[in-house]
């Protein structure tokens, strides 16, 4: 499959193979790296079509002083970085809905009427449903109901994703999340880990292991995930500590991606997303 952003016309498959389509729905440019970057890269390498849908422009993120060129907006910069990340992770198509970034919970951006958090989740869900049907997506990823850590835009991704699931009747929807118990074990074994790589509250971060259904080993895709991180210069405050982590720590923290299959019985029974092996036509 040809990688990069030179996508085929909407709704058409990108090659002569009968492939599966993985569609990942995220809140902001950069979220794709943490939660689904590995499964995206692995799917692309296996010959599947990967579609990345991003809800907001990311314009309320923090960024280093002096980063932006004269006249350049943060939203424009993050769009460029998103394109670089998509190339690194093997996405064949990127769809940006262009909603306003709501900012972290409790900030003034939450009150912006144009913020994604204040959009009608049914309307956003309809837009997502249209892409799902256009692409004939086989597997769709959204977020868990808490959005991982309570960010309003992440919670809205879940709400819109559930609406899209109902509209399309799609039965292979996965909530990308974090294994809370794995993180507890990890930080217990690494007592000297810097505070800036620790979640603010492990008791509410992600989901408990007992509620997850799927653990995907993405350790062979770590180079791609790291490359996508490097491309997000505006988000170096988030990614910087990860880029300096020893390889074994990076592998322990990001070498597995975790999901809860909607409608699936709890318990870690799956080791991959159900994408069909490509077959020649």
Legacy VTK file of the C-alpha trace (Angstrom):
# vtk DataFile Version 3.0
C-alpha trace
ASCII
DATASET POLYDATA
POINTS 281 float
0.000 0.000 0.000
1.258 3.443 -0.849
1.867 5.366 2.342
1.615 9.071 3.025
-1.127 11.597 2.485
-1.642 11.205 -1.261
-4.953 9.506 -0.667
-7.118 7.853 -3.265
-10.550 9.379 -3.957
-12.807 9.074 -0.902
-14.442 5.714 -0.535
-12.068 3.907 -2.898
-9.535 1.400 -1.718
-5.899 2.414 -2.124
-4.585 -0.660 -3.899
-5.498 -3.729 -5.902
-5.632 -5.779 -2.707
-8.781 -6.456 -0.728
-7.589 -4.902 2.502
-9.079 -3.983 5.833
-9.509 -0.351 6.827
-8.519 0.871 10.287
-10.069 4.235 11.206
-8.743 5.999 14.309
-10.681 8.967 15.731
-8.720 11.385 17.925
-9.267 14.712 19.655
-6.122 16.727 18.829
-3.079 16.525 16.593
-0.574 14.380 18.566
-3.114 12.202 20.428
-2.779 9.571 17.731
0.842 8.904 18.696
0.222 7.921 22.308
-2.816 5.699 21.962
-2.872 4.194 18.466
0.419 5.061 16.762
1.656 1.505 17.008
-1.456 -0.229 15.715
-1.623 2.290 12.865
1.953 1.585 11.808
1.536 -2.181 12.130
-1.691 -2.105 10.133
-0.071 -0.063 7.364
2.939 -2.379 7.265
0.583 -5.363 6.947
-0.991 -3.822 3.847
-4.124 -2.300 5.350
-5.519 1.179 4.769
-5.219 3.490 7.778
-7.451 6.549 8.114
-6.845 9.163 10.808
-9.710 11.469 11.819
-8.911 14.408 14.117
-11.659 16.482 15.722
-9.941 19.755 16.682
-7.282 22.176 15.502
-5.288 21.917 18.731
-5.053 25.708 18.920
-5.161 25.914 22.725
-2.089 23.789 23.330
1.040 25.152 24.936
4.134 25.561 22.771
7.730 26.784 23.143
8.471 30.497 22.800
9.853 31.457 19.410
8.619 28.305 17.675
6.080 29.887 15.328
7.178 31.739 12.218
5.913 35.322 11.748
2.216 35.160 10.943
2.011 31.429 11.627
-0.805 30.265 13.912
-0.509 27.347 16.300
-3.397 25.645 14.508
-1.543 25.856 11.181
1.661 24.562 12.757
-0.079 21.618 14.368
-1.742 20.745 11.057
1.705 20.493 9.457
2.930 18.372 12.344
-0.128 16.139 12.039
0.719 15.493 8.401
4.281 14.518 9.357
2.990 12.220 12.074
0.511 10.610 9.691
3.335 9.845 7.266
5.445 8.308 10.023
2.547 6.173 11.221
1.428 5.063 7.768
-1.913 6.854 7.445
-3.212 6.962 3.891
-5.778 9.669 4.628
-6.202 12.368 7.270
-9.581 13.974 7.909
-9.643 17.108 10.091
-13.065 18.181 11.335
-11.725 21.584 12.395
-13.607 22.061 15.647
-12.117 24.497 18.136
-9.831 23.131 20.828
-11.639 23.236 24.178
-8.522 23.358 26.337
-7.984 21.396 29.524
-10.891 20.827 31.900
-11.714 23.920 33.939
-10.072 26.438 31.593
-11.741 29.335 29.806
-11.688 27.534 26.475
-14.361 25.206 27.786
-16.858 28.066 27.419
-16.052 28.838 23.780
-19.200 28.114 21.729
-16.992 26.909 18.860
-15.141 24.432 21.069
-15.556 20.769 20.277
-16.776 20.084 23.803
-19.798 22.296 23.094
-20.623 20.787 19.712
-23.660 18.593 19.289
-22.231 15.065 19.688
-24.930 13.808 17.339
-23.778 16.190 14.616
-20.117 15.287 15.188
-21.093 11.631 15.241
-22.870 12.019 11.904
-19.700 13.482 10.380
-17.687 10.555 11.719
-20.321 8.072 10.525
-20.041 9.524 7.023
-16.291 8.854 6.953
-16.764 5.357 8.401
-19.229 4.487 5.659
-17.227 6.246 2.945
-14.139 4.246 3.845
-16.046 1.049 4.646
-13.996 0.902 7.834
-13.546 -2.543 9.346
-12.268 -1.379 12.742
-12.888 1.984 14.412
-11.113 3.317 17.493
-12.488 6.013 19.794
-11.791 6.765 23.501
-13.220 5.470 26.759
-16.039 7.415 28.428
-13.637 9.386 30.643
-11.472 10.299 27.677
-8.485 8.724 29.374
-7.985 11.552 31.857
-11.039 13.791 31.732
-10.134 16.186 28.912
-13.417 17.639 27.541
-12.420 17.012 23.926
-11.486 13.416 24.668
-14.820 12.809 26.371
-16.532 14.316 23.325
-14.633 11.914 21.042
-16.220 9.087 23.001
-19.691 10.608 22.797
-19.466 11.344 19.080
-17.951 7.923 18.464
-20.852 6.198 20.219
-23.310 8.195 18.104
-21.447 7.121 14.961
-21.481 3.517 16.128
-25.260 3.638 16.495
-25.798 5.425 13.182
-23.716 2.960 11.206
-24.530 -0.181 13.147
-20.785 -0.793 13.312
-19.945 -3.689 15.629
-16.144 -3.478 15.701
-15.486 -0.345 17.739
-12.622 -0.178 20.229
-12.052 2.339 22.999
-8.372 3.266 23.059
-7.261 3.747 26.639
-4.418 3.199 29.078
-3.925 0.259 31.401
-4.041 1.914 34.826
-2.685 -1.150 36.631
0.191 -1.503 34.185
1.175 2.114 34.851
1.043 1.535 38.599
3.338 -1.465 38.249
5.641 0.461 35.939
6.064 3.481 38.214
6.400 1.258 41.252
9.352 -0.400 39.521
10.745 3.008 38.473
10.556 5.112 41.646
12.994 7.663 40.222
10.969 8.352 37.068
10.647 12.122 36.474
7.392 13.711 37.592
6.748 15.044 34.082
6.256 11.528 32.732
3.838 10.524 35.505
0.068 10.931 35.051
-1.413 13.431 37.510
-3.698 10.877 39.176
-3.129 7.199 38.557
-6.339 6.308 40.390
-8.461 7.852 37.636
-6.138 7.631 34.625
-7.189 5.215 31.876
-9.041 2.026 32.766
-8.316 -0.785 35.220
-6.865 -3.862 33.587
-9.982 -5.862 34.447
-12.059 -3.722 32.074
-9.742 -3.985 29.067
-10.154 -6.585 26.336
-7.184 -6.062 24.040
-3.436 -5.647 24.484
-1.479 -5.150 21.262
2.301 -5.544 21.307
3.545 -2.613 19.198
7.189 -2.771 20.275
8.303 -3.263 16.657
6.639 0.066 15.787
8.414 2.115 18.466
10.769 3.743 15.954
7.740 5.057 14.051
6.109 6.284 17.251
9.302 8.053 18.250
9.585 9.629 14.781
6.020 10.910 15.084
6.835 12.377 18.503
9.901 14.147 17.135
7.775 15.785 14.455
5.598 17.515 17.029
7.951 20.345 17.917
5.027 22.368 19.275
4.326 19.610 21.786
7.860 19.076 23.012
6.602 19.745 26.532
4.530 16.561 26.257
6.915 14.431 24.219
10.307 15.720 25.371
10.587 13.520 28.479
9.655 10.453 26.410
12.307 11.178 23.786
15.058 11.070 26.397
13.849 7.884 28.096
16.130 4.838 27.883
14.963 2.380 25.237
13.865 -0.205 27.793
11.735 2.357 29.640
10.154 3.571 26.412
9.365 -0.007 25.460
7.818 -0.679 28.874
5.692 2.464 28.742
4.645 2.522 25.081
5.352 -0.956 23.716
1.770 -2.117 24.253
-1.417 -0.293 23.222
-4.580 -1.020 25.171
-8.224 -1.155 24.137
-11.681 -2.086 25.339
-13.866 -3.591 22.637
-17.345 -2.161 22.889
-19.756 -4.962 23.629
-16.911 -7.367 24.346
-16.587 -9.354 27.543
-13.963 -7.890 29.890
-10.684 -9.724 30.153
-7.516 -9.466 28.075
-8.422 -12.061 25.440
-7.299 -10.242 22.288
-3.749 -9.513 21.180
-4.630 -7.603 18.013
-7.359 -5.709 16.222
-9.489 -7.857 13.863
-8.112 -6.768 10.508
-8.323 -9.330 7.715
-5.104 -10.405 5.980
-4.952 -8.619 2.605
-5.722 -10.881 -0.361
-4.999 -10.244 -4.024
-8.007 -9.734 -6.267
LINES 1 282
281 0 1 2 3 4 5 6 7 8 9 10 11 12 13 14 15 16 17 18 19 20 21 22 23 24 25 26 27 28 29 30 31 32 33 34 35 36 37 38 39 40 41 42 43 44 45 46 47 48 49 50 51 52 53 54 55 56 57 58 59 60 61 62 63 64 65 66 67 68 69 70 71 72 73 74 75 76 77 78 79 80 81 82 83 84 85 86 87 88 89 90 91 92 93 94 95 96 97 98 99 100 101 102 103 104 105 106 107 108 109 110 111 112 113 114 115 116 117 118 119 120 121 122 123 124 125 126 127 128 129 130 131 132 133 134 135 136 137 138 139 140 141 142 143 144 145 146 147 148 149 150 151 152 153 154 155 156 157 158 159 160 161 162 163 164 165 166 167 168 169 170 171 172 173 174 175 176 177 178 179 180 181 182 183 184 185 186 187 188 189 190 191 192 193 194 195 196 197 198 199 200 201 202 203 204 205 206 207 208 209 210 211 212 213 214 215 216 217 218 219 220 221 222 223 224 225 226 227 228 229 230 231 232 233 234 235 236 237 238 239 240 241 242 243 244 245 246 247 248 249 250 251 252 253 254 255 256 257 258 259 260 261 262 263 264 265 266 267 268 269 270 271 272 273 274 275 276 277 278 279 280
